[in-house]
Amino acid sequence: MNTPSLRRLLAACALALLACQPLHAAGSDLVVIVSAKSPVASMRADQVADIFLGQAGTFPDGAEAVALDQRIGTGLRDEFYARVTSKTPALLKAYWTKMIFTGRGQPPQEAPDSAAVRRMVADNPALIGYIDKAALDHSVKAVLVVR
């Protein structure tokens, strides 16, 4: 099989996998959050993607940024990565396998659900996470609404 054919096949498989992945709730908003104590007010999707993919370790203001993920296999996690990084679960797994193997990074720590992410982020201004918009409260602030 020649390289262009293989690329087309891989692209078709990736699209098929993405189409089969259930989203958290069609049309729902998820939000990227930081602690209410953080000076960060807003972020662009590419800045958030860089932090969650281990390409950046700081917020736009230069302060340390540590990504906090939802548990593998959750619809919210799959939705976040599809919308913010354009990666399916399979592509994300391949990405982190390569990053770990080459010694260039480790995937973010995981939390079991939106409530746990919100609590951990609220307590640590260096953390950045994502939750369902309905789970927002005064202890955190949304820096990006992902639609």
Secondary structure, 3 states (H helix, E strand, C coil): CCHHHHHHHHHHHHHHHHHHCCCCCCCCCEEEEEECCCCCCCCCHHHHHHHHCCCCCECCCCCECEEEEECCCCHHHHHHHHHHCCCCHHHHHHHHHHHHHCCCCCCCEEECCHHHHHHHHHHCCCEEEEEEHHHCCCCEEEEEEEC
